[in-house]
Amino acid sequence: QVQLVESGGGLVQPGGSLRLSCAASGSIFRNNVMGWYRQAPGKQRELVATITGGGSTNYADSVKGRFTFSRDNVKNTVYLQMNNLKPEDTAVYYCNYPRPGKIYWGQGTQVTVSS
């Protein structure tokens, strides 16, 4: 059984930074893709970024140049460094681990960007 636990969310002013973490436990294979998604109130969940086992990343246009996705395969943890945060980044952020036949999600961590 796979478990994903996010942390690091909070309230930050526009222009500020946060670092989200997602710790994975269970049958995690270090070479697999993982992702970060977010869901704002009244909106659909959207993809923020993905990372391969080798560390190659892809980002949504809205976060390119501001967010950085990284992973520590020894700790089975992925990170999302978020800089120059904007009010429109306010959402619940979810860690995602897709496997054949099942997609695992964490419980989410709230990020609020407001002055």
Secondary structure, DSSP 8 states (H G I E B T S, - for coil): --EEEEE--EEE-TT--EEEEEEEESS--TTS-EEEEEE-TTS--EEEEEE-TT--EEE-TTTTTTEEEEEETTTTEEEEEE-S--GGG-EEEEEEEEETTEEEE---EEEEE--
